[in-house]
Amino acid sequence: MKHVLILAATIVIALSGQAFARLGQTEDQVNALFGKPVDPGKPDSDGLTTNMYKNPTGEYLAVVQFLKGHSVAEAYSRVDRRKLSEKEVSIFLQGNSAGKEWKKDPRKLAWERSDRRATAWCETLSGRPSLLIQARY
């Protein structure tokens, strides 16, 4: 039991604060958190640039989309392809709450921010269970 608590505390510490990108951050701010993208993108025909990052501890992948220099969508998954725990999902949502509350859809793994400026949902992308968070713009 003690080992489980230590592991849980380690995860919370690793994910807390600025350990992940937030909607609205600039590409420079996200690069400062994660370092250079492991797979940098180029703007598509809509002006979206999609970059893939690995967090500093190497446990998580983050795919971040930028429009006009600011993050408008983010997807988080584990490098080991395991499903994100409820605690991990909660921490990523809290980091993107902008001080608002996330309201869960009781029918599925989806949330809407109380200001209606962002939505989030769980989906498997390229074989990785992921949490996707998207701004409404």
Biotite code that builds the C-alpha atoms (Angstrom):
import biotite.structure as struc

atoms = struc.array([
    struc.Atom([0.000, 0.000, 0.000], chain_id="A", res_id=1, res_name="MET", atom_name="CA", element="C"),
    struc.Atom([2.837, 2.370, 0.853], chain_id="A", res_id=2, res_name="LYS", atom_name="CA", element="C"),
    struc.Atom([4.392, 1.805, -2.595], chain_id="A", res_id=3, res_name="HIS", atom_name="CA", element="C"),
    struc.Atom([1.084, 2.636, -4.295], chain_id="A", res_id=4, res_name="VAL", atom_name="CA", element="C"),
    struc.Atom([0.838, 5.922, -2.378], chain_id="A", res_id=5, res_name="LEU", atom_name="CA", element="C"),
    struc.Atom([4.417, 6.831, -3.262], chain_id="A", res_id=6, res_name="ILE", atom_name="CA", element="C"),
    struc.Atom([3.755, 6.045, -6.932], chain_id="A", res_id=7, res_name="LEU", atom_name="CA", element="C"),
    struc.Atom([0.537, 8.093, -6.898], chain_id="A", res_id=8, res_name="ALA", atom_name="CA", element="C"),
    struc.Atom([2.325, 11.030, -5.271], chain_id="A", res_id=9, res_name="ALA", atom_name="CA", element="C"),
    struc.Atom([5.099, 10.806, -7.868], chain_id="A", res_id=10, res_name="THR", atom_name="CA", element="C"),
    struc.Atom([2.562, 10.908, -10.713], chain_id="A", res_id=11, res_name="ILE", atom_name="CA", element="C"),
    struc.Atom([0.779, 13.904, -9.194], chain_id="A", res_id=12, res_name="VAL", atom_name="CA", element="C"),
    struc.Atom([4.058, 15.774, -8.727], chain_id="A", res_id=13, res_name="ILE", atom_name="CA", element="C"),
    struc.Atom([5.214, 14.905, -12.250], chain_id="A", res_id=14, res_name="ALA", atom_name="CA", element="C"),
    struc.Atom([1.953, 16.112, -13.768], chain_id="A", res_id=15, res_name="LEU", atom_name="CA", element="C"),
    struc.Atom([1.246, 19.098, -11.557], chain_id="A", res_id=16, res_name="SER", atom_name="CA", element="C"),
    struc.Atom([2.002, 22.705, -12.304], chain_id="A", res_id=17, res_name="GLY", atom_name="CA", element="C"),
    struc.Atom([3.398, 23.385, -15.750], chain_id="A", res_id=18, res_name="GLN", atom_name="CA", element="C"),
    struc.Atom([4.192, 19.777, -16.659], chain_id="A", res_id=19, res_name="ALA", atom_name="CA", element="C"),
    struc.Atom([1.897, 19.948, -19.690], chain_id="A", res_id=20, res_name="PHE", atom_name="CA", element="C"),
    struc.Atom([0.720, 22.360, -22.335], chain_id="A", res_id=21, res_name="ALA", atom_name="CA", element="C"),
    struc.Atom([-2.407, 24.450, -21.927], chain_id="A", res_id=22, res_name="ARG", atom_name="CA", element="C"),
    struc.Atom([-4.862, 25.697, -24.496], chain_id="A", res_id=23, res_name="LEU", atom_name="CA", element="C"),
    struc.Atom([-3.928, 29.187, -25.623], chain_id="A", res_id=24, res_name="GLY", atom_name="CA", element="C"),
    struc.Atom([-0.202, 28.858, -24.972], chain_id="A", res_id=25, res_name="GLN", atom_name="CA", element="C"),
    struc.Atom([2.191, 29.917, -27.696], chain_id="A", res_id=26, res_name="THR", atom_name="CA", element="C"),
    struc.Atom([4.450, 27.482, -29.496], chain_id="A", res_id=27, res_name="GLU", atom_name="CA", element="C"),
    struc.Atom([7.424, 29.007, -27.648], chain_id="A", res_id=28, res_name="ASP", atom_name="CA", element="C"),
    struc.Atom([5.725, 28.401, -24.281], chain_id="A", res_id=29, res_name="GLN", atom_name="CA", element="C"),
    struc.Atom([4.990, 24.767, -25.157], chain_id="A", res_id=30, res_name="VAL", atom_name="CA", element="C"),
    struc.Atom([8.568, 24.293, -26.415], chain_id="A", res_id=31, res_name="ASN", atom_name="CA", element="C"),
    struc.Atom([9.834, 25.698, -23.098], chain_id="A", res_id=32, res_name="ALA", atom_name="CA", element="C"),
    struc.Atom([7.860, 22.994, -21.258], chain_id="A", res_id=33, res_name="LEU", atom_name="CA", element="C"),
    struc.Atom([8.664, 20.005, -23.448], chain_id="A", res_id=34, res_name="PHE", atom_name="CA", element="C"),
    struc.Atom([11.744, 21.000, -25.395], chain_id="A", res_id=35, res_name="GLY", atom_name="CA", element="C"),
    struc.Atom([11.848, 20.781, -29.163], chain_id="A", res_id=36, res_name="LYS", atom_name="CA", element="C"),
    struc.Atom([9.083, 18.684, -30.720], chain_id="A", res_id=37, res_name="PRO", atom_name="CA", element="C"),
    struc.Atom([10.051, 15.082, -31.506], chain_id="A", res_id=38, res_name="VAL", atom_name="CA", element="C"),
    struc.Atom([7.967, 15.426, -34.671], chain_id="A", res_id=39, res_name="ASP", atom_name="CA", element="C"),
    struc.Atom([7.574, 19.067, -35.737], chain_id="A", res_id=40, res_name="PRO", atom_name="CA", element="C"),
    struc.Atom([4.865, 19.886, -38.226], chain_id="A", res_id=41, res_name="GLY", atom_name="CA", element="C"),
    struc.Atom([4.353, 22.492, -40.895], chain_id="A", res_id=42, res_name="LYS", atom_name="CA", element="C"),
    struc.Atom([1.200, 24.576, -41.335], chain_id="A", res_id=43, res_name="PRO", atom_name="CA", element="C"),
    struc.Atom([-1.511, 22.796, -43.328], chain_id="A", res_id=44, res_name="ASP", atom_name="CA", element="C"),
    struc.Atom([-3.933, 24.478, -45.747], chain_id="A", res_id=45, res_name="SER", atom_name="CA", element="C"),
    struc.Atom([-6.012, 25.738, -42.784], chain_id="A", res_id=46, res_name="ASP", atom_name="CA", element="C"),
    struc.Atom([-2.958, 27.196, -41.048], chain_id="A", res_id=47, res_name="GLY", atom_name="CA", element="C"),
    struc.Atom([-2.816, 24.481, -38.353], chain_id="A", res_id=48, res_name="LEU", atom_name="CA", element="C"),
    struc.Atom([0.620, 23.286, -37.275], chain_id="A", res_id=49, res_name="THR", atom_name="CA", element="C"),
    struc.Atom([0.718, 19.931, -35.465], chain_id="A", res_id=50, res_name="THR", atom_name="CA", element="C"),
    struc.Atom([3.733, 19.121, -33.283], chain_id="A", res_id=51, res_name="ASN", atom_name="CA", element="C"),
    struc.Atom([4.404, 15.972, -31.261], chain_id="A", res_id=52, res_name="MET", atom_name="CA", element="C"),
    struc.Atom([6.273, 16.253, -27.958], chain_id="A", res_id=53, res_name="TYR", atom_name="CA", element="C"),
    struc.Atom([7.498, 13.859, -25.302], chain_id="A", res_id=54, res_name="LYS", atom_name="CA", element="C"),
    struc.Atom([7.370, 15.172, -21.739], chain_id="A", res_id=55, res_name="ASN", atom_name="CA", element="C"),
    struc.Atom([10.730, 15.575, -19.928], chain_id="A", res_id=56, res_name="PRO", atom_name="CA", element="C"),
    struc.Atom([10.326, 12.308, -17.962], chain_id="A", res_id=57, res_name="THR", atom_name="CA", element="C"),
    struc.Atom([9.515, 10.408, -21.167], chain_id="A", res_id=58, res_name="GLY", atom_name="CA", element="C"),
    struc.Atom([6.209, 8.952, -19.912], chain_id="A", res_id=59, res_name="GLU", atom_name="CA", element="C"),
    struc.Atom([3.744, 10.917, -22.036], chain_id="A", res_id=60, res_name="TYR", atom_name="CA", element="C"),
    struc.Atom([3.290, 12.031, -25.616], chain_id="A", res_id=61, res_name="LEU", atom_name="CA", element="C"),
    struc.Atom([1.527, 15.293, -26.346], chain_id="A", res_id=62, res_name="ALA", atom_name="CA", element="C"),
    struc.Atom([0.288, 16.220, -29.789], chain_id="A", res_id=63, res_name="VAL", atom_name="CA", element="C"),
    struc.Atom([-0.388, 19.957, -29.864], chain_id="A", res_id=64, res_name="VAL", atom_name="CA", element="C"),
    struc.Atom([-2.050, 21.886, -32.682], chain_id="A", res_id=65, res_name="GLN", atom_name="CA", element="C"),
    struc.Atom([-1.335, 25.573, -33.112], chain_id="A", res_id=66, res_name="PHE", atom_name="CA", element="C"),
    struc.Atom([-3.377, 28.136, -35.013], chain_id="A", res_id=67, res_name="LEU", atom_name="CA", element="C"),
    struc.Atom([-2.058, 31.684, -35.379], chain_id="A", res_id=68, res_name="LYS", atom_name="CA", element="C"),
    struc.Atom([0.706, 30.794, -32.931], chain_id="A", res_id=69, res_name="GLY", atom_name="CA", element="C"),
    struc.Atom([-1.510, 29.521, -30.087], chain_id="A", res_id=70, res_name="HIS", atom_name="CA", element="C"),
    struc.Atom([-2.481, 26.032, -28.927], chain_id="A", res_id=71, res_name="SER", atom_name="CA", element="C"),
    struc.Atom([-6.049, 25.184, -29.971], chain_id="A", res_id=72, res_name="VAL", atom_name="CA", element="C"),
    struc.Atom([-6.021, 21.398, -29.505], chain_id="A", res_id=73, res_name="ALA", atom_name="CA", element="C"),
    struc.Atom([-4.007, 18.912, -27.488], chain_id="A", res_id=74, res_name="GLU", atom_name="CA", element="C"),
    struc.Atom([-3.927, 15.127, -27.187], chain_id="A", res_id=75, res_name="ALA", atom_name="CA", element="C"),
    struc.Atom([-2.200, 13.301, -24.342], chain_id="A", res_id=76, res_name="TYR", atom_name="CA", element="C"),
    struc.Atom([-1.272, 9.621, -24.230], chain_id="A", res_id=77, res_name="SER", atom_name="CA", element="C"),
    struc.Atom([1.151, 7.343, -22.434], chain_id="A", res_id=78, res_name="ARG", atom_name="CA", element="C"),
    struc.Atom([4.332, 6.284, -24.249], chain_id="A", res_id=79, res_name="VAL", atom_name="CA", element="C"),
    struc.Atom([3.741, 2.698, -23.043], chain_id="A", res_id=80, res_name="ASP", atom_name="CA", element="C"),
    struc.Atom([0.304, 2.745, -24.760], chain_id="A", res_id=81, res_name="ARG", atom_name="CA", element="C"),
    struc.Atom([-1.528, 1.993, -21.506], chain_id="A", res_id=82, res_name="ARG", atom_name="CA", element="C"),
    struc.Atom([-4.839, 3.679, -20.808], chain_id="A", res_id=83, res_name="LYS", atom_name="CA", element="C"),
    struc.Atom([-4.631, 6.973, -18.907], chain_id="A", res_id=84, res_name="LEU", atom_name="CA", element="C"),
    struc.Atom([-5.824, 6.586, -15.320], chain_id="A", res_id=85, res_name="SER", atom_name="CA", element="C"),
    struc.Atom([-8.735, 8.638, -13.993], chain_id="A", res_id=86, res_name="GLU", atom_name="CA", element="C"),
    struc.Atom([-6.201, 10.623, -11.946], chain_id="A", res_id=87, res_name="LYS", atom_name="CA", element="C"),
    struc.Atom([-4.094, 11.402, -15.039], chain_id="A", res_id=88, res_name="GLU", atom_name="CA", element="C"),
    struc.Atom([-7.184, 12.498, -16.996], chain_id="A", res_id=89, res_name="VAL", atom_name="CA", element="C"),
    struc.Atom([-8.276, 14.647, -14.060], chain_id="A", res_id=90, res_name="SER", atom_name="CA", element="C"),
    struc.Atom([-4.875, 16.351, -13.871], chain_id="A", res_id=91, res_name="ILE", atom_name="CA", element="C"),
    struc.Atom([-4.772, 17.094, -17.617], chain_id="A", res_id=92, res_name="PHE", atom_name="CA", element="C"),
    struc.Atom([-8.330, 18.477, -17.494], chain_id="A", res_id=93, res_name="LEU", atom_name="CA", element="C"),
    struc.Atom([-7.547, 20.600, -14.440], chain_id="A", res_id=94, res_name="GLN", atom_name="CA", element="C"),
    struc.Atom([-4.510, 22.030, -16.213], chain_id="A", res_id=95, res_name="GLY", atom_name="CA", element="C"),
    struc.Atom([-6.766, 23.143, -19.053], chain_id="A", res_id=96, res_name="ASN", atom_name="CA", element="C"),
    struc.Atom([-9.642, 24.384, -16.912], chain_id="A", res_id=97, res_name="SER", atom_name="CA", element="C"),
    struc.Atom([-8.764, 28.106, -17.121], chain_id="A", res_id=98, res_name="ALA", atom_name="CA", element="C"),
    struc.Atom([-10.331, 28.338, -13.666], chain_id="A", res_id=99, res_name="GLY", atom_name="CA", element="C"),
    struc.Atom([-13.590, 26.809, -14.917], chain_id="A", res_id=100, res_name="LYS", atom_name="CA", element="C"),
    struc.Atom([-15.265, 23.497, -14.130], chain_id="A", res_id=101, res_name="GLU", atom_name="CA", element="C"),
    struc.Atom([-15.320, 20.524, -16.488], chain_id="A", res_id=102, res_name="TRP", atom_name="CA", element="C"),
    struc.Atom([-18.783, 18.921, -16.766], chain_id="A", res_id=103, res_name="LYS", atom_name="CA", element="C"),
    struc.Atom([-18.764, 15.210, -17.603], chain_id="A", res_id=104, res_name="LYS", atom_name="CA", element="C"),
    struc.Atom([-21.180, 13.767, -20.127], chain_id="A", res_id=105, res_name="ASP", atom_name="CA", element="C"),
    struc.Atom([-22.783, 10.850, -18.230], chain_id="A", res_id=106, res_name="PRO", atom_name="CA", element="C"),
    struc.Atom([-23.148, 8.808, -21.430], chain_id="A", res_id=107, res_name="ARG", atom_name="CA", element="C"),
    struc.Atom([-19.495, 8.725, -22.480], chain_id="A", res_id=108, res_name="LYS", atom_name="CA", element="C"),
    struc.Atom([-15.928, 9.726, -21.629], chain_id="A", res_id=109, res_name="LEU", atom_name="CA", element="C"),
    struc.Atom([-16.388, 13.348, -22.653], chain_id="A", res_id=110, res_name="ALA", atom_name="CA", element="C"),
    struc.Atom([-16.382, 16.718, -20.892], chain_id="A", res_id=111, res_name="TRP", atom_name="CA", element="C"),
    struc.Atom([-17.320, 20.308, -21.649], chain_id="A", res_id=112, res_name="GLU", atom_name="CA", element="C"),
    struc.Atom([-15.806, 23.259, -19.851], chain_id="A", res_id=113, res_name="ARG", atom_name="CA", element="C"),
    struc.Atom([-18.406, 25.361, -18.013], chain_id="A", res_id=114, res_name="SER", atom_name="CA", element="C"),
    struc.Atom([-17.570, 28.433, -20.135], chain_id="A", res_id=115, res_name="ASP", atom_name="CA", element="C"),
    struc.Atom([-18.241, 26.304, -23.257], chain_id="A", res_id=116, res_name="ARG", atom_name="CA", element="C"),
    struc.Atom([-14.863, 27.380, -24.657], chain_id="A", res_id=117, res_name="ARG", atom_name="CA", element="C"),
    struc.Atom([-13.357, 23.850, -24.666], chain_id="A", res_id=118, res_name="ALA", atom_name="CA", element="C"),
    struc.Atom([-14.348, 20.199, -24.935], chain_id="A", res_id=119, res_name="THR", atom_name="CA", element="C"),
    struc.Atom([-12.466, 17.027, -24.082], chain_id="A", res_id=120, res_name="ALA", atom_name="CA", element="C"),
    struc.Atom([-12.956, 13.340, -24.792], chain_id="A", res_id=121, res_name="TRP", atom_name="CA", element="C"),
    struc.Atom([-11.141, 10.009, -24.679], chain_id="A", res_id=122, res_name="CYS", atom_name="CA", element="C"),
    struc.Atom([-10.394, 8.179, -27.903], chain_id="A", res_id=123, res_name="GLU", atom_name="CA", element="C"),
    struc.Atom([-7.826, 5.703, -29.186], chain_id="A", res_id=124, res_name="THR", atom_name="CA", element="C"),
    struc.Atom([-5.501, 7.313, -31.751], chain_id="A", res_id=125, res_name="LEU", atom_name="CA", element="C"),
    struc.Atom([-2.922, 5.224, -33.615], chain_id="A", res_id=126, res_name="SER", atom_name="CA", element="C"),
    struc.Atom([-3.356, 2.471, -31.022], chain_id="A", res_id=127, res_name="GLY", atom_name="CA", element="C"),
    struc.Atom([-2.858, 4.849, -28.078], chain_id="A", res_id=128, res_name="ARG", atom_name="CA", element="C"),
    struc.Atom([-5.685, 5.542, -25.612], chain_id="A", res_id=129, res_name="PRO", atom_name="CA", element="C"),
    struc.Atom([-5.668, 9.352, -25.543], chain_id="A", res_id=130, res_name="SER", atom_name="CA", element="C"),
    struc.Atom([-7.310, 12.354, -23.950], chain_id="A", res_id=131, res_name="LEU", atom_name="CA", element="C"),
    struc.Atom([-8.116, 15.048, -26.511], chain_id="A", res_id=132, res_name="LEU", atom_name="CA", element="C"),
    struc.Atom([-8.793, 18.631, -25.462], chain_id="A", res_id=133, res_name="ILE", atom_name="CA", element="C"),
    struc.Atom([-9.986, 21.165, -28.019], chain_id="A", res_id=134, res_name="GLN", atom_name="CA", element="C"),
    struc.Atom([-10.709, 24.879, -27.799], chain_id="A", res_id=135, res_name="ALA", atom_name="CA", element="C"),
    struc.Atom([-13.755, 26.285, -29.501], chain_id="A", res_id=136, res_name="ARG", atom_name="CA", element="C"),
    struc.Atom([-12.616, 29.090, -31.748], chain_id="A", res_id=137, res_name="TYR", atom_name="CA", element="C"),
])
